[in-house]
Amino acid sequence: MGQSHDGSEPTQEAVPTPNTPGSPSMDTTTNTSHSLPPERPADPSGNPPQPGADGPSVVAAATSQGAHWVWRAPHPDLPYPRPEWDLDGISISHQLEDGGRMIAASVRGRGHKQDALYCDDAHAFVAVGAWRVLIVSDGAGSALFSRVGAQLACEAARKRLARELGTVDLSGHTLREEDLEGLTKDPTADKVLDHACRALDSAFKDAREAIAGWIAEQNADGGESAARDWINQRFSGSAQSDRRPPESGCASLRVLEGDCSCTLLVVAYGAVRLEKADGSTPQMGVALSCSVGDGMMVVFRRPSAPKKENDVLPLMSPDTGTYAGQTLFIDQVTTTEESLKRRRRLAFVGATSDVLAVAAMTDGVADDYYDGRSGMRRLYCDLVLNGVLAAVEGPPLAEPIAEAQALGRSVVQQAVLELIQNDTAPRVVPVKYAGRYIEATGRSVEQLLDTPGLLREMADAEPRIGPLNDTADAQAKRLREWLDVYFVRGSFDDRTLVLFQPPTEPPVKEHS
């Protein structure tokens, strides 16, 4: 999370100069001798991982920029493997009855691939009634079992919200236009929104309790614990063992609360009826969010919507610590009622027909793109260009389609999808970047968003990450592959992105 090694880049890595996804600057310098971080060795013995029966676990793979990174499978001796994942990541999807989609993916960052460690991110989503809930968690890079904490936090939050929000009849709820400003400041003034706020608070408390319960189980007298076994193997006889005195009657060192440190971001999106002064009652999107830690949650809206500058609506302010790269985590301090009240945010996001997507992401993605609204606009464009989000319909193109597709080909940069499972060689993947379009044409990302037809034709142009067949599962797989290969200078962290896309009419055309 946040940093790899000591927070700086490995010394001879070849990287583009601008800190923008897909910068065309290239180099061929190589570096294949990175040392493992001393605080988190890939093996308790400090030995490098060895090839296993399932295929090679160490591969030098060239990135799209020409640098060589050593790819390593997660070391088999690390406790608590993630059997539902393949070696580098996972993607999930859900096709909703109304035509909407929920998709999510997490991938190991370059730092963890280099160091033979698991991905520390986790994610979840749930559709319950009229609510669409997106959840992400990022385990602290310095915490021994942060990936366990992240998984526990996401699952506890998902279960609570699936249960509690199912009793909130949001779809039949009506709010008066004159009450919106007051409700933004205090959502609990409305009975239905108050219930949702309480459910959100309970989700964060459940996450904290789930982590505390797991730690208590590991430290229980007489019980078996892979966590304690691993800690004893690593720390027994060292100076650090003084920080982990055994519990009374227990011969082994204990698991500490900080060993499971993780962030937690949750957004629940739905729709209510808005009673306007003219008597009309259009549907209005509402997003209720809460966050502990860094990352980002955002609503993407049509640029043509009223208040055009609000086409990107951030739903949180990331937490920061005393020093650069620090953040806050789920604990007894950040999950008090007062703390959660300060962290909650209610946003009325305008007409539901103007909402293009809702996103929640860990800092592995947010830090790559978030430089204000402009960065989030580039993220949305990149998701459309690479077939992760469906392009929306727009007015006819001013330029010929052939010219638009030529532009689409021009923004492609070849990337390398590093070894996955038993593949014997990396695979070249075409990745499209809005930033390359901006550099080539001198136009702004806002101008690209203003021409959805151009964005759609550029996405449609060969080469592509994969066929643009209109299924949630295909979108989720493209998301996972895109997360794994897009390039940003200094980006080493695990990446997780969860997306909800409302129904689009008409759907993206199908390709064979």
TIGUDO-524121 format. One record per residue (C-alpha): residue number from 1; residue in one letter; x, y, z. Coordinates in nm, 3 decimals. Layout:
BEGIN
NODE  seq  type        x        y        z
NODE  NUM     A        X        Y        Z
...
***
This chain:
BEGIN
NODE  seq  type        x        y        z
NODE    1     M    0.000    0.000    0.000
NODE    2     G    0.119    0.349   -0.086
NODE    3     Q    0.486    0.267   -0.112
NODE    4     S    0.722   -0.001   -0.234
NODE    5     H    1.047   -0.068   -0.051
NODE    6     D    1.141    0.263    0.112
NODE    7     G    0.885    0.465   -0.087
NODE    8     S    1.126    0.557   -0.366
NODE    9     E    1.172    0.413   -0.711
NODE   10     P    1.432    0.144   -0.775
NODE   11     T    1.743    0.319   -0.899
NODE   12     Q    1.776    0.220   -1.261
NODE   13     E    1.416    0.171   -1.363
NODE   14     A    1.328    0.296   -1.709
NODE   15     V    1.020    0.514   -1.682
NODE   16     P    0.849    0.788   -1.882
NODE   17     T    0.927    1.136   -1.760
NODE   18     P    0.575    1.282   -1.725
NODE   19     N    0.367    1.134   -1.441
NODE   20     T    0.075    1.065   -1.672
NODE   21     P   -0.066    0.723   -1.766
NODE   22     G    0.074    0.615   -2.099
NODE   23     S    0.339    0.875   -2.158
NODE   24     P    0.523    0.779   -2.479
NODE   25     S    0.870    0.851   -2.338
NODE   26     M    1.070    0.526   -2.341
NODE   27     D    1.407    0.389   -2.231
NODE   28     T    1.575    0.051   -2.240
NODE   29     T    1.768    0.058   -1.912
NODE   30     T    1.728   -0.266   -1.720
NODE   31     N    1.748   -0.360   -1.356
NODE   32     T    1.696   -0.716   -1.239
NODE   33     S    1.874   -0.705   -0.904
NODE   34     H    1.628   -0.535   -0.669
NODE   35     S    1.663   -0.643   -0.308
NODE   36     L    1.361   -0.751   -0.107
NODE   37     P    1.235   -0.505    0.156
NODE   38     P    1.400   -0.601    0.485
NODE   39     E    1.079   -0.558    0.686
NODE   40     R    0.879   -0.795    0.464
NODE   41     P    1.097   -1.070    0.316
NODE   42     A    0.934   -1.301    0.067
NODE   43     D    1.057   -1.596    0.274
NODE   44     P    1.106   -1.601    0.653
NODE   45     S    1.456   -1.734    0.587
NODE   46     G    1.534   -1.446    0.355
NODE   47     N    1.601   -1.682    0.066
NODE   48     P    1.464   -1.592   -0.277
NODE   49     P    1.169   -1.799   -0.401
NODE   50     Q    1.246   -2.105   -0.609
NODE   51     P    1.063   -2.248   -0.910
NODE   52     G    0.782   -2.479   -0.805
NODE   53     A    0.591   -2.770   -0.950
NODE   54     D    0.327   -2.545   -1.101
NODE   55     G    0.572   -2.373   -1.330
NODE   56     P    0.842   -2.107   -1.307
NODE   57     S    0.794   -1.862   -1.023
NODE   58     V    1.068   -1.619   -1.119
NODE   59     V    1.055   -1.451   -1.458
NODE   60     A    1.224   -1.138   -1.589
NODE   61     A    0.947   -0.967   -1.785
NODE   62     A    0.984   -0.653   -1.993
NODE   63     T    0.736   -0.378   -1.926
NODE   64     S    0.593   -0.157   -2.198
NODE   65     Q    0.870    0.094   -2.126
NODE   66     G    1.153   -0.156   -2.177
NODE   67     A    1.255   -0.195   -1.811
NODE   68     H    1.298   -0.547   -1.675
NODE   69     W    1.129   -0.645   -1.353
NODE   70     V    1.160   -0.982   -1.187
NODE   71     W    0.815   -1.141   -1.163
NODE   72     R    0.773   -1.381   -0.871
NODE   73     A    0.477   -1.588   -0.763
NODE   74     P    0.366   -1.535   -0.402
NODE   75     H    0.595   -1.746   -0.189
NODE   76     P    0.429   -2.077   -0.088
NODE   77     D    0.546   -2.045    0.275
NODE   78     L    0.352   -1.722    0.333
NODE   79     P    0.051   -1.790    0.560
NODE   80     Y   -0.309   -1.742    0.451
NODE   81     P   -0.289   -1.791    0.075
NODE   82     R   -0.572   -1.666   -0.143
NODE   83     P   -0.692   -1.977   -0.325
NODE   84     E   -0.975   -1.797   -0.504
NODE   85     W   -0.718   -1.579   -0.683
NODE   86     D   -0.482   -1.680   -0.954
NODE   87     L   -0.127   -1.562   -0.896
NODE   88     D   -0.173   -1.197   -0.984
NODE   89     G   -0.535   -1.096   -0.931
NODE   90     I   -0.906   -1.156   -0.951
NODE   91     S   -1.211   -1.006   -1.120
NODE   92     I   -1.582   -1.044   -1.043
NODE   93     S   -1.898   -0.922   -1.211
NODE   94     H   -2.275   -0.906   -1.169
NODE   95     Q   -2.530   -0.837   -1.440
NODE   96     L   -2.834   -0.666   -1.285
NODE   97     E   -3.189   -0.733   -1.401
NODE   98     D   -3.234   -0.369   -1.503
NODE   99     G   -2.933   -0.385   -1.735
NODE  100     G   -2.684   -0.224   -1.497
NODE  101     R   -2.350   -0.385   -1.422
NODE  102     M   -2.126   -0.415   -1.119
NODE  103     I   -1.767   -0.517   -1.188
NODE  104     A   -1.451   -0.526   -0.979
NODE  105     A   -1.088   -0.634   -1.000
NODE  106     S   -0.774   -0.636   -0.789
NODE  107     V   -0.420   -0.703   -0.908
NODE  108     R   -0.078   -0.730   -0.748
NODE  109     G    0.135   -0.424   -0.796
NODE  110     R    0.484   -0.435   -0.940
NODE  111     G    0.632   -0.411   -0.592
NODE  112     H    0.457   -0.725   -0.472
NODE  113     K    0.533   -0.913   -0.793
NODE  114     Q    0.898   -0.824   -0.744
NODE  115     D    0.897   -0.929   -0.378
NODE  116     A    0.696   -1.253   -0.412
NODE  117     L    0.414   -1.124   -0.191
NODE  118     Y    0.037   -1.142   -0.217
NODE  119     C   -0.188   -0.854   -0.312
NODE  120     D   -0.296   -0.671    0.005
NODE  121     D   -0.613   -0.521   -0.148
NODE  122     A   -0.964   -0.658   -0.120
NODE  123     H   -1.302   -0.560   -0.262
NODE  124     A   -1.671   -0.646   -0.255
NODE  125     F   -2.000   -0.523   -0.394
NODE  126     V   -2.366   -0.598   -0.341
NODE  127     A   -2.693   -0.496   -0.503
NODE  128     V   -2.968   -0.484   -0.241
NODE  129     G   -3.306   -0.335   -0.327
NODE  130     A   -3.245   -0.002   -0.497
NODE  131     W   -2.896    0.030   -0.348
NODE  132     R   -2.570   -0.046   -0.529
NODE  133     V   -2.290   -0.083   -0.273
NODE  134     L   -1.918   -0.065   -0.363
NODE  135     I   -1.647   -0.158   -0.108
NODE  136     V   -1.267   -0.150   -0.126
NODE  137     S   -0.993   -0.201    0.132
NODE  138     D   -0.617   -0.162    0.112
NODE  139     G   -0.393   -0.346    0.355
NODE  140     A   -0.105   -0.149    0.503
NODE  141     G    0.220   -0.236    0.330
NODE  142     S    0.409   -0.264    0.659
NODE  143     A    0.150   -0.487    0.833
NODE  144     L    0.216   -0.862    0.832
NODE  145     F   -0.142   -0.978    0.776
NODE  146     S   -0.299   -0.669    0.624
NODE  147     R   -0.448   -0.869    0.336
NODE  148     V   -0.640   -1.072    0.596
NODE  149     G   -0.763   -0.752    0.758
NODE  150     A   -0.870   -0.612    0.420
NODE  151     Q   -1.064   -0.928    0.334
NODE  152     L   -1.233   -0.938    0.675
NODE  153     A   -1.325   -0.569    0.656
NODE  154     C   -1.482   -0.596    0.310
NODE  155     E   -1.680   -0.908    0.391
NODE  156     A   -1.807   -0.777    0.725
NODE  157     A   -1.918   -0.450    0.564
NODE  158     R   -2.084   -0.632    0.275
NODE  159     K   -2.282   -0.862    0.505
NODE  160     R   -2.404   -0.579    0.726
NODE  161     L   -2.513   -0.358    0.438
NODE  162     A   -2.678   -0.645    0.250
NODE  163     R   -2.885   -0.710    0.561
NODE  164     E   -2.961   -0.356    0.674
NODE  165     L   -3.013   -0.173    0.345
NODE  166     G   -3.259   -0.438    0.236
NODE  167     T   -3.503   -0.287    0.484
NODE  168     V   -3.463    0.067    0.342
NODE  169     D   -3.724    0.127    0.068
NODE  170     L   -3.529    0.388   -0.121
NODE  171     S   -3.697    0.347   -0.460
NODE  172     G   -4.033    0.465   -0.329
NODE  173     H   -3.891    0.752   -0.126
NODE  174     T   -3.952    1.118   -0.217
NODE  175     L   -3.754    1.421   -0.105
NODE  176     R   -3.846    1.787   -0.146
NODE  177     E   -3.612    2.007   -0.343
NODE  178     E   -3.601    2.272   -0.070
NODE  179     D   -3.480    2.013    0.186
NODE  180     L   -3.172    1.894   -0.004
NODE  181     E   -2.923    2.146    0.132
NODE  182     G   -3.016    2.069    0.491
NODE  183     L   -3.003    1.693    0.432
NODE  184     T   -2.656    1.720    0.282
NODE  185     K   -2.539    1.863    0.615
NODE  186     D   -2.744    1.623    0.828
NODE  187     P   -2.883    1.315    0.648
NODE  188     T   -3.025    1.181    0.975
NODE  189     A   -3.302    1.442    0.954
NODE  190     D   -3.473    1.210    0.705
NODE  191     K   -3.596    0.879    0.847
NODE  192     V   -3.495    0.666    0.548
NODE  193     L   -3.153    0.827    0.507
NODE  194     D   -3.098    0.806    0.884
NODE  195     H   -3.150    0.430    0.866
NODE  196     A   -2.897    0.408    0.582
NODE  197     C   -2.645    0.616    0.780
NODE  198     R   -2.679    0.386    1.080
NODE  199     A   -2.627    0.085    0.855
NODE  200     L   -2.312    0.242    0.714
NODE  201     D   -2.178    0.316    1.064
NODE  202     S   -2.251   -0.042    1.169
NODE  203     A   -2.065   -0.174    0.865
NODE  204     F   -1.745    0.003    0.975
NODE  205     K   -1.783   -0.114    1.334
NODE  206     D   -1.842   -0.471    1.213
NODE  207     A   -1.525   -0.447    1.005
NODE  208     R   -1.324   -0.344    1.312
NODE  209     E   -1.481   -0.619    1.524
NODE  210     A   -1.419   -0.884    1.259
NODE  211     I   -1.049   -0.797    1.256
NODE  212     A   -1.028   -0.786    1.637
NODE  213     G   -1.205   -1.123    1.658
NODE  214     W   -0.962   -1.283    1.414
NODE  215     I   -0.663   -1.152    1.610
NODE  216     A   -0.811   -1.284    1.936
NODE  217     E   -0.854   -1.627    1.776
NODE  218     Q   -0.490   -1.631    1.667
NODE  219     N   -0.373   -1.542    2.018
NODE  220     A   -0.602   -1.788    2.201
NODE  221     D   -0.423   -2.025    2.440
NODE  222     G   -0.373   -2.374    2.306
NODE  223     G   -0.512   -2.295    1.962
NODE  224     E   -0.336   -2.354    1.633
NODE  225     S   -0.244   -2.040    1.442
NODE  226     A   -0.055   -2.013    1.115
NODE  227     A   -0.007   -1.645    1.196
NODE  228     R    0.166   -1.715    1.528
NODE  229     D    0.373   -1.996    1.375
NODE  230     W    0.496   -1.760    1.106
NODE  231     I    0.568   -1.481    1.355
NODE  232     N    0.765   -1.719    1.577
NODE  233     Q    0.964   -1.848    1.283
NODE  234     R    1.047   -1.493    1.182
NODE  235     F    1.091   -1.305    1.510
NODE  236     S    1.191   -1.554    1.783
NODE  237     G    1.523   -1.448    1.931
NODE  238     S    1.518   -1.110    1.756
NODE  239     A    1.493   -0.767    1.912
NODE  240     Q    1.144   -0.731    1.767
NODE  241     S    1.017   -1.019    1.978
NODE  242     D    1.004   -0.779    2.273
NODE  243     R    0.711   -0.607    2.101
NODE  244     R    0.523   -0.936    2.082
NODE  245     P    0.526   -1.089    2.429
NODE  246     P    0.317   -1.408    2.448
NODE  247     E   -0.016   -1.405    2.621
NODE  248     S   -0.030   -1.560    2.966
NODE  249     G    0.011   -1.935    2.940
NODE  250     C    0.104   -1.920    2.570
NODE  251     A    0.456   -2.009    2.463
NODE  252     S    0.446   -1.837    2.122
NODE  253     L    0.464   -1.472    2.023
NODE  254     R    0.134   -1.293    1.968
NODE  255     V   -0.037   -1.120    1.676
NODE  256     L   -0.068   -0.745    1.724
NODE  257     E   -0.362   -0.523    1.632
NODE  258     G   -0.145   -0.337    1.383
NODE  259     D   -0.066   -0.660    1.194
NODE  260     C   -0.405   -0.634    1.020
NODE  261     S   -0.410   -0.260    0.949
NODE  262     C   -0.623   -0.167    0.648
NODE  263     T   -0.830    0.112    0.501
NODE  264     L   -1.202    0.086    0.420
NODE  265     L   -1.405    0.282    0.163
NODE  266     V   -1.778    0.226    0.113
NODE  267     V   -2.027    0.401   -0.114
NODE  268     A   -2.398    0.315   -0.144
NODE  269     Y   -2.564    0.458   -0.454
NODE  270     G   -2.938    0.465   -0.518
NODE  271     A   -3.221    0.682   -0.648
NODE  272     V   -3.507    0.878   -0.492
NODE  273     R   -3.790    1.089   -0.629
NODE  274     L   -3.733    1.463   -0.616
NODE  275     E   -4.041    1.676   -0.557
NODE  276     K   -3.972    1.999   -0.745
NODE  277     A   -4.146    2.334   -0.716
NODE  278     D   -4.316    2.285   -1.052
NODE  279     G   -4.479    1.964   -0.927
NODE  280     S   -4.262    1.724   -1.127
NODE  281     T   -4.096    1.428   -0.954
NODE  282     P   -3.791    1.313   -1.154
NODE  283     Q   -3.555    1.044   -1.029
NODE  284     M   -3.242    1.176   -0.860
NODE  285     G   -2.924    0.986   -0.777
NODE  286     V   -2.804    0.980   -0.418
NODE  287     A   -2.465    0.859   -0.295
NODE  288     L   -2.399    0.788    0.072
NODE  289     S   -2.032    0.726    0.145
NODE  290     C   -1.789    0.682    0.430
NODE  291     S   -1.414    0.628    0.430
NODE  292     V   -1.123    0.554    0.660
NODE  293     G   -0.788    0.594    0.486
NODE  294     D   -0.684    0.694    0.138
NODE  295     G   -0.808    0.600   -0.207
NODE  296     M   -1.101    0.765   -0.384
NODE  297     M   -1.474    0.729   -0.448
NODE  298     V   -1.632    0.928   -0.730
NODE  299     V   -1.945    0.966   -0.945
NODE  300     F   -1.898    1.023   -1.318
NODE  301     R   -2.176    1.225   -1.487
NODE  302     R   -2.250    1.332   -1.843
NODE  303     P   -2.061    1.649   -1.933
NODE  304     S   -2.386    1.792   -2.070
NODE  305     A   -2.548    1.772   -1.728
NODE  306     P   -2.634    2.096   -1.545
NODE  307     K   -2.334    2.251   -1.369
NODE  308     K   -2.095    2.101   -1.619
NODE  309     E   -1.798    2.136   -1.384
NODE  310     N   -1.965    1.872   -1.167
NODE  311     D   -1.926    1.595   -1.425
NODE  312     V   -1.687    1.443   -1.169
NODE  313     L   -1.814    1.435   -0.810
NODE  314     P   -1.560    1.318   -0.548
NODE  315     L   -1.729    1.145   -0.254
NODE  316     M   -1.449    1.164    0.003
NODE  317     S   -1.138    1.344    0.121
NODE  318     P   -0.850    1.098    0.164
NODE  319     D   -0.697    1.069    0.511
NODE  320     T   -0.332    1.161    0.550
NODE  321     G   -0.089    1.095    0.831
NODE  322     T    0.193    1.298    0.984
NODE  323     Y    0.433    1.216    0.700
NODE  324     A    0.400    1.177    0.324
NODE  325     G    0.263    0.840    0.223
NODE  326     Q    0.092    0.780    0.559
NODE  327     T   -0.279    0.733    0.612
NODE  328     L   -0.527    0.613    0.875
NODE  329     F   -0.669    0.265    0.925
NODE  330     I   -0.970    0.088    1.076
NODE  331     D   -0.930    0.090    1.455
NODE  332     Q   -1.110    0.191    1.773
NODE  333     V   -1.036    0.560    1.713
NODE  334     T   -1.147    0.590    1.350
NODE  335     T   -1.470    0.393    1.404
NODE  336     T   -1.621    0.583    1.697
NODE  337     E   -1.963    0.735    1.634
NODE  338     E   -1.818    1.087    1.624
NODE  339     S   -1.542    0.988    1.383
NODE  340     L   -1.780    0.809    1.148
NODE  341     K   -2.022    1.102    1.156
NODE  342     R   -1.742    1.331    1.035
NODE  343     R   -1.642    1.084    0.765
NODE  344     R   -1.989    1.025    0.619
NODE  345     R   -2.087    1.218    0.312
NODE  346     L   -2.425    1.245    0.141
NODE  347     A   -2.427    1.369   -0.218
NODE  348     F   -2.727    1.434   -0.439
NODE  349     V   -2.577    1.370   -0.780
NODE  350     G   -2.850    1.495   -1.013
NODE  351     A   -3.075    1.312   -1.257
NODE  352     T   -3.012    0.939   -1.268
NODE  353     S   -3.006    0.957   -1.648
NODE  354     D   -2.692    1.175   -1.621
NODE  355     V   -2.497    0.927   -1.407
NODE  356     L   -2.243    0.736   -1.615
NODE  357     A   -2.071    0.534   -1.342
NODE  358     V   -1.987    0.517   -0.973
NODE  359     A   -1.635    0.412   -0.875
NODE  360     A   -1.443    0.315   -0.562
NODE  361     M   -1.067    0.257   -0.581
NODE  362     T   -0.768    0.200   -0.359
NODE  363     D   -0.476    0.441   -0.369
NODE  364     G   -0.296    0.220   -0.620
NODE  365     V   -0.535    0.362   -0.882
NODE  366     A   -0.629    0.691   -0.716
NODE  367     D   -0.269    0.808   -0.684
NODE  368     D   -0.207    0.730   -1.052
NODE  369     Y   -0.498    0.947   -1.168
NODE  370     Y   -0.618    1.185   -0.900
NODE  371     D   -0.492    1.535   -0.963
NODE  372     G   -0.832    1.694   -0.924
NODE  373     R   -1.127    1.652   -1.157
NODE  374     S   -0.907    1.650   -1.468
NODE  375     G   -0.731    1.332   -1.353
NODE  376     M   -1.058    1.157   -1.284
NODE  377     R   -1.181    1.259   -1.629
NODE  378     R   -0.876    1.092   -1.781
NODE  379     L   -0.955    0.781   -1.576
NODE  380     Y   -1.310    0.769   -1.713
NODE  381     C   -1.184    0.816   -2.070
NODE  382     D   -0.922    0.543   -2.026
NODE  383     L   -1.187    0.304   -1.893
NODE  384     V   -1.404    0.367   -2.199
NODE  385     L   -1.111    0.353   -2.443
NODE  386     N   -1.013    0.010   -2.310
NODE  387     G   -1.364   -0.136   -2.308
NODE  388     V   -1.404   -0.144   -1.931
NODE  389     L   -1.701    0.096   -1.932
NODE  390     A   -1.953    0.109   -2.215
NODE  391     A   -1.939    0.424   -2.423
NODE  392     V   -2.252    0.636   -2.419
NODE  393     E   -2.437    0.756   -2.726
NODE  394     G   -2.385    1.113   -2.841
NODE  395     P   -2.441    1.348   -3.133
NODE  396     P   -2.303    1.250   -3.476
NODE  397     L   -1.931    1.296   -3.525
NODE  398     A   -1.810    1.609   -3.698
NODE  399     E   -1.512    1.420   -3.839
NODE  400     P   -1.540    1.099   -4.043
NODE  401     I   -1.547    0.772   -3.851
NODE  402     A   -1.229    0.659   -4.027
NODE  403     E   -1.047    0.961   -3.884
NODE  404     A   -1.180    0.888   -3.537
NODE  405     Q   -1.065    0.528   -3.557
NODE  406     A   -0.723    0.640   -3.678
NODE  407     L   -0.703    0.852   -3.363
NODE  408     G   -0.800    0.544   -3.165
NODE  409     R   -0.508    0.353   -3.314
NODE  410     S   -0.273    0.642   -3.245
NODE  411     V   -0.336    0.641   -2.869
NODE  412     V   -0.236    0.274   -2.831
NODE  413     Q    0.077    0.188   -2.642
NODE  414     Q    0.195   -0.174   -2.631
NODE  415     A    0.219   -0.313   -2.278
NODE  416     V    0.329   -0.648   -2.148
NODE  417     L    0.100   -0.864   -1.938
NODE  418     E    0.354   -1.039   -1.721
NODE  419     L    0.353   -1.411   -1.658
NODE  420     I    0.024   -1.541   -1.519
NODE  421     Q    0.000   -1.891   -1.372
NODE  422     N    0.158   -2.139   -1.613
NODE  423     D    0.210   -1.913   -1.913
NODE  424     T    0.561   -1.954   -2.043
NODE  425     A    0.601   -1.606   -2.187
NODE  426     P    0.461   -1.257   -2.127
NODE  427     R    0.180   -1.145   -2.357
NODE  428     V    0.173   -0.812   -2.539
NODE  429     V   -0.144   -0.612   -2.472
NODE  430     P   -0.256   -0.292   -2.647
NODE  431     V   -0.352   -0.021   -2.398
NODE  432     K   -0.517    0.306   -2.499
NODE  433     Y   -0.449    0.630   -2.312
NODE  434     A   -0.647    0.954   -2.323
NODE  435     G   -0.324    1.130   -2.231
NODE  436     R   -0.171    1.032   -2.566
NODE  437     Y   -0.474    1.178   -2.747
NODE  438     I   -0.426    1.504   -2.559
NODE  439     E   -0.058    1.516   -2.649
NODE  440     A   -0.121    1.431   -3.016
NODE  441     T   -0.407    1.675   -3.079
NODE  442     G   -0.355    1.958   -2.833
NODE  443     R   -0.715    1.915   -2.719
NODE  444     S   -0.818    1.878   -2.357
NODE  445     V   -0.970    1.579   -2.184
NODE  446     E   -1.283    1.790   -2.137
NODE  447     Q   -1.312    1.827   -2.514
NODE  448     L   -1.279    1.451   -2.554
NODE  449     L   -1.557    1.395   -2.302
NODE  450     D   -1.773    1.646   -2.488
NODE  451     T   -1.761    1.420   -2.797
NODE  452     P   -1.877    1.077   -2.675
NODE  453     G   -1.910    0.960   -3.035
NODE  454     L   -1.537    1.018   -3.087
NODE  455     L   -1.457    0.839   -2.761
NODE  456     R   -1.672    0.545   -2.869
NODE  457     E   -1.511    0.513   -3.213
NODE  458     M   -1.163    0.538   -3.063
NODE  459     A   -1.251    0.257   -2.824
NODE  460     D   -1.388    0.054   -3.114
NODE  461     A   -1.071    0.088   -3.323
NODE  462     E   -0.830   -0.203   -3.346
NODE  463     P   -0.614   -0.300   -3.168
NODE  464     R   -0.807   -0.350   -2.842
NODE  465     I   -0.747   -0.526   -2.512
NODE  466     G   -1.027   -0.765   -2.603
NODE  467     P   -1.355   -0.798   -2.791
NODE  468     L   -1.608   -0.534   -2.693
NODE  469     N   -1.884   -0.789   -2.644
NODE  470     D   -2.143   -0.639   -2.415
NODE  471     T   -2.134   -0.861   -2.105
NODE  472     A   -2.050   -0.778   -1.746
NODE  473     D   -1.807   -1.070   -1.724
NODE  474     A   -1.614   -0.952   -2.031
NODE  475     Q   -1.594   -0.600   -1.889
NODE  476     A   -1.463   -0.732   -1.557
NODE  477     K   -1.192   -0.935   -1.731
NODE  478     R   -1.088   -0.632   -1.935
NODE  479     L   -1.078   -0.429   -1.613
NODE  480     R   -0.848   -0.679   -1.446
NODE  481     E   -0.618   -0.694   -1.751
NODE  482     W   -0.610   -0.316   -1.786
NODE  483     L   -0.527   -0.270   -1.417
NODE  484     D   -0.242   -0.514   -1.457
NODE  485     V   -0.073   -0.341   -1.750
NODE  486     Y   -0.137    0.034   -1.763
NODE  487     F    0.177    0.228   -1.679
NODE  488     V    0.241    0.532   -1.461
NODE  489     R    0.581    0.649   -1.345
NODE  490     G    0.650    0.546   -0.985
NODE  491     S    0.343    0.323   -0.959
NODE  492     F    0.430    0.006   -0.764
NODE  493     D    0.119   -0.048   -0.552
NODE  494     D   -0.157   -0.306   -0.574
NODE  495     R   -0.454   -0.179   -0.774
NODE  496     T   -0.823   -0.224   -0.704
NODE  497     L   -1.123   -0.068   -0.877
NODE  498     V   -1.495   -0.137   -0.825
NODE  499     L   -1.747    0.008   -1.071
NODE  500     F   -2.122    0.037   -1.102
NODE  501     Q   -2.252    0.134   -1.445
NODE  502     P   -2.626    0.208   -1.474
NODE  503     P   -2.818    0.074   -1.774
NODE  504     T   -2.711    0.235   -2.102
NODE  505     E   -2.933    0.274   -2.408
NODE  506     P   -2.860    0.159   -2.665
NODE  507     P   -2.593   -0.093   -2.558
NODE  508     V   -2.245   -0.094   -2.705
NODE  509     K   -2.249   -0.282   -3.035
NODE  510     E   -2.121   -0.636   -3.020
NODE  511     H   -1.806   -0.750   -3.194
NODE  512     S   -1.694   -1.098   -3.275
***
